[in-house]
Amino acid sequence: MTRFSFRLLFVALLAAGGLTAPSASQAQGYFDQFEIEDILTRRAESLDALPEVYYEYLVFDDPSGNSVMARNRLYERLGDGDTKKGHKRAQMIELLNRTTLETVELGDTLVVPTQFELDFRAYSPFPRYYPGARNEKKVFIIHKTIQAFAAYEYGKLARWGIVNTGNPDSTATPNGRFNFNWKQEKRVSTLSPPGEEWKMYWVFNFHAARGIHVHQYAMPTGGPTSHGCVRLVDADAKWIYEWAEPWNTTTGHIGPASGRGKLLDPGTMVLVLGEEPPNRHPQPFEFKKRYPVLKRVTLPTDPYDVPPGTNQQEMWDRLRQQRASR
């Protein structure tokens, strides 16, 4: 039987028994995050201009049985003979399959789109339009089941990408409705072990009490594995850092709580949705016999239907209701 390498994508076989999935850290491999920025930032004229994308299977193999030769063969196949083009397209495959080619084994099967060089939103499992958020300036969504995020502006998908959320066995990322509050360009994690610094970049907090942020980290392969925070590739973390709005305070302070003054308005809405992925691995595709099918995320009809995740959100809800009743 062919093994689906989602390290990842072979969740179907894991469910059937017989394969053991590696941990997210084992699946990291090497990945140059800065090389993929143009893939993530490519933009079409409009969302309506994006075509429907279909997918197919591609087996990672080579007659020689050598993984290096198999990788070169993959580049040639993806690039229609142009290995340089194939290398760039392979980075897209790594993103969609939540893996790195260094960790893919001979005989593994990857999911490959039938079209490349498109606006990355064309490959999104999130809807391109979110009617329930059309009156909201910005809404940021984290979906734990597929380990991905989506950013909406007045209900239009502005960006999406892959993430790692918290380890469900110990430090799961909480579900609910939150708001971005303070941010820091660089921060050392308070969970750093003695004599070691875990440096986080483009840090944007959305749960002040528990200190849960979105931030840059290594390639988010595999499933939920963090200490509660949400890990992203550098280009996505930096974009969110500049795109989302922090809370508004009397001092204008946007760093951690100390010296923030009185809170006036919340920052950009954050929704954490979905359940922990089965077998600790995301399942964004259905594995049909002939071809894979991208699963589509269903969003709540109204963002405010999502229960508030902290006392802070409950306070904002009361203020919002008071203003609406005037």
N, C-alpha and C positions, 0 to 999 in steps of 0.2 A: 504493500500500500504506500502511496506517495505521502511524504510527511510535509505538512504545511508549516513553513517556517515563519511564522509571525513571531517567531520564537514566542509564541506570538500568534501567527496565523494558523498554527496547527492545533488550535483549541479544539477543533472538531475531533481530532484523534485523541487528545488528552481526555476528552469526555468519554471516549470509547474505552480508554485504558490502554496501557502498553507503551506510553511515552512519558518521560519525565521532563517537565519544563525547567529551564534554567532560571535563576533569579534575575531580577532586573539589572542588578549590578554586573552579573556575568554576561548579560546581553549587551552591555554598553559598547564594548569595542572602541575603536577610534572613529571620531566623527568631527570634521572641521565645520563648526557651526557658522563661521563667517562666510564660507563658500556658498551657503544656501540662501543668503539674504535676497538675492535677485529672484529666486524661485518664489519666495514668500511675498515679495513686494510687487511682483508683476501685476499690472492692472489692465482690464478691458475697459472699453468706453462706458459700459453700463452692465449691471447684473443681467439685464434681459439679453445682452449680446453673448452671454456665456452659453456654449453648446451643452447638450447632455453628454456625459462621459460614460463609457462602458469599460468593462475590465475583462481581463483574461488571465489564464495561468501561464507561468513561465518557469520551467524546471532549471535549477542551478546545477549544471553538470558539464562534463567534458570527457571525451573518449579516453584521454590520458589518465583520468582519475586524479588530476592535480588541481587543487583548489585555486591556485594562482592562475592557471590556464583557464579554469572555469570562469573566473572573474573577468579575464580579458575577453573570453568568448561572450560573456554577458554584455560587456560594453559594446562589442561589435554588433550584436543582435539588437540591442536597444537603440544604437545610433545608425542602424542601416549601413554598417560598414565603417562608419566614422567613430573611432574609439573615443575621441575627445567629446563629441556630442553624447555618446553613450555613457561616458563617465558622469556628465552633468545630469543626464536623465536617471542614472542609477541613484543619485542623491534623492530624487523625488521618490523612487521606489523604496529607499530606506525610510523616508518619512511616512509613507503610506503603510508600510509593513511593520513599522515600529521596531526596526532592527538595524544592524550595521552589517555590511557585506563580510567583514572580518569574522562575524559570528555565524554566518549562514554556512551550512554544511552541504556537501555534495548530495544530491537527491532531494534537497528541500525545494519546495515550490513557492514562488513569490506571486503576489497579485500585481498585475501591471495594467495601467490604463491604456486604452487604445489611442489616446491623443495626449501629446506632450506640449510644453511651452505655452500653456494656457494660464490665465489668471488662476491662482491657487484656489480661489473660491469655487471654481468649477468642480473641484474634487471634494467639496465639503459635505459631510454627513448632516450638517445643520441646514435648515431651510434658508433659502436666499432672502426670503421676506418673512418677518415675524409680525403679523397684524396686531397682536396684543401689545406690542411695544412701539407702535407707530407714533404714539404721543410722548414717548420718552426720548430725551435727547440722546442718551447712551445707556445701554444695558450690556453687562458682561456676564457670560454664562460659562460655567464649568460643569462638564458632564462626566461623572465618574465612571459610568458603564463603558463608554468608548474612550475615556481618557483623552479628552479634547476640550478646547474652549472655543467660544464664538463671541464676537463683539458686534453689537448692532447700534446703528445710528438711526433714530426715528424708524425703527423696524426694518432697516436694510442691512444686510450682512456686510460689515466693513472688513472683517478679517476672521480667520479661524486658524487653529494650529493644534499640535499635540501636547500633552502634559503628562506628568506623574502626579497623582494625588497621594494622600497619606496612607500609610500601612494600616489596613483594616484590623489587623490583629492587635495593634497597640495605639496607634496615633492616627486614626482615620480622619480625613477632612470632613467636618460637619456639614450636613445638608441644611439648606434654608436660604433665606434672603438676607443679604448683608449690604454693606456699602464700603467702597474704598475709602480709607480715611487718611493715614499718614504715609509718607513715602521717603525713601532714602536711596541715593544712587549706589551706595556701597555699605554693606553691614556685615559684621561678624556674628555668626549664629551663637546664641546663648547656650546651645547644646553642644558646642565644640568640646571635644575631649581635652584633658590637660595637655598642654604643650603643643596643641594643634589648633589652627584657625580654619573654620569653615566659612569661607568668604562667599557672600551672596551679592549679586549685582542687580540693579533695577528692581529694588524691593518696594512692593506696594502692599500695605497691610489692609486686610478686610475683616479681621477679627481681633480687635485690640486686646481683649481680655486674655485670649490664648496665644496672642502673638503669631497669628497665621497670615502668611503673605503669599503673593505670587512673586517669583524671582527667577533669575537665570540659573541654569545648572547644566550638567552634562546631558547629552542626547536622551530625551525621555522615552527610552525603549521599555518594553514589557508593560507591567501594570503598576498599581499603586505601591509605593515603596518609601515615601518620604516620612518625615516626622510630623506631618500634618499640613505643611506648606504645599504649594502647587509649583512644580518645577517646569520651566519652559526653556526652549533654545534661546540664545542671546537675542536674535533679531526680534522674536515675538515679545520677549520680556521688555526690551528697550521700547518697542512700539507701544505696548500697554502703559509703560511708565510715562510716556509723553502724551498718550491719547486720553487716558482716564483722568477724571477730576477728583482731587482729594476733598476732604471735608472743609467747610468754611468756618473759621474761628475768628474771634474778636481780635486776635493777635496776628492773624494771617499765617500762623505756624503750620507747616506741613510735615514736620518731623515727628518722632515719637511723642507720646502724650505730655511729657514734661514741658511746661510753659505754653501749652496750647491755648489757654484762655477759655472763654465760653464758646460752646459749639453753637453755630448758627444754622447751618444746613449740612445735610449729609453729602458725601461724595457720590460718584457713579454707582448705580445699583449693581450688585453682584448676586447672581443666583447659582447655588450649588445644587445640582440635580442628579438623579440616577442612583442606582445601587452599585455596590462593589461588583466588578466584573467576575463572572464565573471563573473558577480556577485561577483567579488573580491576574487574568490576561484580558485585555480589551477584545471585543468581537465586532469590529465595524463592518465586516463583510459576512454575507451568507454564502456558504460554499455549495453552490449548485453543481450538478454533475458536469455540465459543459462549461460553465463560467461562473465567476464570483459576482455577487450583487451587493452594492453598497447599501448598508442599512441607513434609513432616514430617521433622524431624531425627531420626536414629537415634543413640542414645547408647551408649557401651560398656557391656557387661553388668555389669562391675565397674569402678568408677572407678580401682582400683589396677591394672587392666590397662593403663592409659595409662602409658607409660614415664616415669620421673622426669626432670624437665627440667634439674636442677642437682645438684651434689654434695650440696647441703643436703637435697634430697629423698631421695637415696640413703642419707644418714645416718639420716633419720627412718624409712626403710623398714627398715633394719637394727635400729633400736631397737624398732620395732613388732613385728618378727618375734621378737626376743628376748623381749619381754614376752608374746607369744602362746605361746611355747614353755615358759614357766615353769609 
